């Protein structure tokens, strides 16, 4: 009899081995017996395939696929379809996660099977200025939606857990959108999925030259914002795309693609590891110090 997998961590990646090795090592160190790691690689050429094949051989990751993706939604959808867990947690290869906080959300969802999705507060920082870490919340927007004041609201999926069975109702990521988390959040809320809010911090979003958002044309995002607003009757909350996404696009276009991209390319992997250890420590410390709860 196959063991029950309660949580699948899913990762997609392409040619970001310095970030992936940090993220996977942290995850593998925290993995519980009822959890699995699923990795979809878009046919990397930087040594990622060999690294992941060895991890699979050693039993440190549980499912692995390497083939071209048509776009990022395509890759994430493949990973979700491969997942065996009752719950799914998306792990972005260059962001930072608090696995103790994720564990609390996992327990809450297992104890409350009516809950489809759990989201939380999150943090954000730029690799170029890593000592500045912002704390972000979508709790006011969630409460407006919960009270019926608005039909939909947005949130980032970096801090989201979703029940695999809920995907039959919500659908997968829309392959026609670049800002897939933005559209997915609007769709989840508009379709009245049962969303709970955790007031702690599951994740820290890191901005740098290779993030998908930093490389996207701002006009494309604005056009997607208008389309999403029409589809899901989204009135907006001072921005047609997420504030964090807008900032990343701005910084990416004006700074990252020239000066910082060159700097990061020359930066030793151990320096990046030091910065990420700082992020992980900060995120854990905030969660340890807080008295957080779930709202549903």
C-alpha positions in Angstrom: 0.0 0.0 0.0 1.4 3.4 -1.0 1.9 5.8 1.8 -0.3 8.9 2.0 1.5 12.1 0.9 -0.1 15.1 2.6 2.0 17.8 0.9 3.7 18.1 -2.4 6.3 20.8 -2.8 6.5 21.7 -6.5 9.3 23.6 -8.2 10.0 24.7 -11.8 13.4 25.9 -12.9 15.6 26.8 -15.8 19.3 27.7 -15.7 19.2 29.1 -12.2 21.4 26.5 -10.5 23.0 28.9 -7.9 19.6 29.8 -6.6 18.1 26.3 -7.0 20.8 24.6 -4.9 20.2 26.9 -2.0 16.4 26.5 -2.2 16.4 22.8 -2.6 18.9 22.2 0.2 16.8 24.2 2.7 13.7 22.3 1.6 15.3 18.9 1.7 16.6 19.6 5.2 13.0 20.4 6.4 11.1 17.8 4.5 8.7 15.6 6.5 8.0 11.9 5.9 4.5 12.6 4.5 5.8 15.1 2.0 7.3 14.9 -1.5 9.4 17.2 -3.8 8.4 17.5 -7.5 10.8 19.3 -9.8 10.1 20.3 -13.4 13.1 21.5 -15.3 12.7 23.3 -18.6 15.7 21.6 -20.1 18.5 23.6 -18.4 22.0 23.8 -19.8 23.9 25.0 -16.8 24.3 21.7 -14.9 20.8 21.7 -13.4 19.8 18.5 -15.1 22.8 16.6 -13.7 22.3 18.0 -10.3 18.6 17.0 -10.2 19.3 13.5 -11.6 21.7 12.9 -8.8 19.2 14.1 -6.2 16.5 11.8 -7.7 19.0 8.8 -7.7 19.8 9.6 -4.0 16.1 9.7 -3.1 16.3 13.3 -2.0 13.6 14.4 -4.5 10.8 12.2 -5.5 9.6 13.2 -9.0 11.7 14.9 -11.8 10.9 15.9 -15.4 13.2 17.7 -17.8 11.7 18.9 -21.1 11.0 22.3 -22.8 8.2 24.5 -21.4 6.0 26.6 -23.7 5.8 29.2 -21.0 5.9 29.4 -17.2 2.3 28.4 -16.7 2.9 25.3 -18.7 5.8 24.3 -16.4 3.8 24.9 -13.2 0.8 23.0 -14.6 2.9 20.0 -15.3 4.2 20.1 -11.8 0.7 20.3 -10.3 -0.5 17.4 -12.4 2.5 15.3 -11.2 1.8 16.1 -7.5 0.5 13.3 -5.4 -0.1 15.2 -2.2 -3.4 16.2 -0.7 -2.0 19.7 -0.6 0.3 21.5 -3.0 2.9 24.2 -2.1 4.6 26.1 -4.9 8.3 26.7 -4.2 9.9 29.3 -6.5 13.6 28.5 -7.0 14.9 32.0 -6.1 12.6 32.9 -3.2 12.8 32.2 0.5 10.3 30.1 2.6 9.6 29.5 6.3 8.9 25.7 6.5 7.7 25.9 10.1 5.0 28.4 9.1 4.1 26.3 6.0 3.8 23.4 8.4 1.3 25.2 10.5 -0.8 26.0 7.3 -0.5 22.3 6.3 -1.8 21.2 9.7 -4.7 23.7 9.5 -5.7 22.5 6.1 -5.6 18.9 7.1 -7.8 19.6 10.1 -10.2 21.8 8.1 -10.9 19.8 4.9 -13.4 22.4 3.7 -10.6 25.0 3.2 -9.4 25.0 -0.4 -6.6 27.6 -0.1 -4.5 29.2 2.6 -2.6 32.4 1.9 -0.5 34.5 4.2 1.4 37.7 4.7 4.8 37.8 2.9 8.0 39.8 2.8 10.0 41.2 -0.1 13.5 42.4 -0.7 15.9 43.1 -3.6 19.1 41.2 -3.8 21.0 44.4 -4.5 19.8 45.9 -1.2 19.2 42.8 0.9 19.4 44.5 4.3 16.0 46.2 3.4 13.2 43.7 3.9 9.6 44.9 3.6 6.6 43.2 5.3 3.5 43.0 3.1 -0.1 42.0 3.8 -3.2 41.4 1.7 -5.4 41.0 4.8 -7.5 44.2 4.3 -8.2 43.1 0.7 -9.0 39.6 2.0 -11.4 40.9 4.6 -13.2 43.1 2.0 -13.7 40.0 -0.2 -14.7 37.9 2.7 -17.4 40.4 3.7 -18.7 40.6 0.2 -17.7 44.1 -0.5 -15.7 43.1 -3.6 -16.2 40.0 -5.9 -12.4 39.4 -6.3 -9.0 40.3 -4.9 -5.4 39.6 -5.8 -2.5 38.0 -3.9 0.8 36.4 -4.8 1.1 32.7 -4.9 4.5 32.6 -3.3 2.8 32.2 0.0 -0.1 30.0 -1.1 -1.0 26.4 -0.3 -3.8 24.8 -2.3 -5.8 21.6 -1.9 -5.2 19.4 -5.0 -8.8 18.3 -5.2 -9.8 22.0 -5.5 -8.1 22.3 -8.8 -11.0 20.4 -10.5 -13.1 23.5 -9.7 -10.5 26.3 -9.9 -8.6 25.0 -12.9 -4.8 25.3 -13.4 -2.7 28.3 -14.3 -3.9 30.2 -17.4 -1.2 29.7 -20.1 -2.4 32.9 -21.8 -1.1 35.1 -18.9 2.4 36.1 -18.0 1.3 37.3 -14.5 -0.1 33.8 -13.7 -0.4 34.3 -9.9 -2.3 37.5 -10.4 -4.9 36.0 -12.7 -5.0 32.8 -10.6 -5.8 34.8 -7.5 -8.6 36.7 -9.2 -10.1 33.5 -10.5 -9.9 31.7 -7.1 -11.6 34.6 -5.3 -14.1 35.3 -8.1 -15.2 31.6 -8.1 -15.6 31.8 -4.3 -13.0 29.2 -3.4 -12.8 28.7 0.4 -9.8 30.8 1.2 -8.3 31.1 4.7 -5.7 33.7 5.7 -2.7 33.0 7.9 -1.4 36.2 9.6 2.2 34.9 9.7 4.7 34.9 6.9 5.2 31.9 4.7 7.6 33.4 2.2 10.0 36.2 1.3 10.0 37.3 -2.4 13.5 38.2 -3.8 13.8 40.6 -6.7 16.8 40.2 -9.0 17.6 40.4 -12.8 16.5 36.8 -13.6 13.1 36.9 -12.1 10.3 36.5 -14.7 8.6 39.7 -13.7 11.8 41.7 -14.0 12.1 40.7 -17.7 8.5 41.5 -18.7 7.3 44.5 -20.6 5.3 46.8 -18.4 2.7 47.5 -21.1 2.0 43.8 -21.3 1.3 43.6 -17.6 -1.0 46.6 -17.8 -2.9 44.9 -20.7 -3.3 41.8 -18.7 -4.5 43.9 -15.8 -7.3 45.3 -17.9 -8.3 41.8 -19.2 -8.3 40.4 -15.7 -10.4 43.2 -14.4 -13.0 42.5 -17.1 -13.0 38.8 -16.6 -13.3 38.8 -12.8 -15.0 42.2 -12.1 -11.9 43.4 -10.3 -12.1 47.0 -9.2 -8.4 47.2 -8.3 -6.8 48.5 -5.2 -4.6 51.4 -6.4 -2.9 49.1 -8.9 -4.1 47.0 -11.8 -1.2 44.7 -11.2 0.4 44.0 -7.8 2.4 46.7 -6.3 5.4 44.4 -5.8 5.2 43.3 -9.4 5.1 46.9 -10.7 8.2 47.7 -8.6 10.0 44.7 -9.9 9.3 45.6 -13.5 10.4 49.2 -13.0 13.6 48.2 -11.2 14.2 45.4 -13.7 13.9 47.6 -16.7 15.9 50.6 -15.4 18.6 49.0 -13.3 18.8 45.2 -13.4 19.2 44.5 -17.1 22.4 46.5 -17.2 24.4 47.3 -14.1 23.1 44.7 -11.6 22.9 41.9 -14.1 26.6 42.2 -14.7 27.3 42.4 -11.0 25.3 39.3 -10.1 27.0 37.3 -12.9 30.4 38.0 -11.2 29.1 37.4 -7.7 30.5 34.2 -6.1 27.9 31.6 -5.2 29.0 31.6 -1.6 28.1 35.3 -1.4 24.6 34.6 -2.6 24.3 31.8 0.0 25.3 34.3 2.7 22.5 36.7 1.6 20.0 33.9 1.4 20.9 32.6 4.9 20.3 36.2 6.1 16.8 36.1 4.5 16.0 32.7 6.0 17.1 33.7 9.4 15.1 37.0 9.3 11.9 35.2 8.1 12.1 32.6 10.8 12.8 35.1 13.5 9.8 37.2 12.6 7.6 34.1 12.7 9.1 32.9 16.0 8.4 36.3 17.6 4.8 36.6 16.4 1.5 35.3 17.7 -0.2 34.5 14.4 -3.6 33.0 13.7 -5.9 31.8 10.9 -8.9 33.7 9.6 -11.6 31.9 7.7 
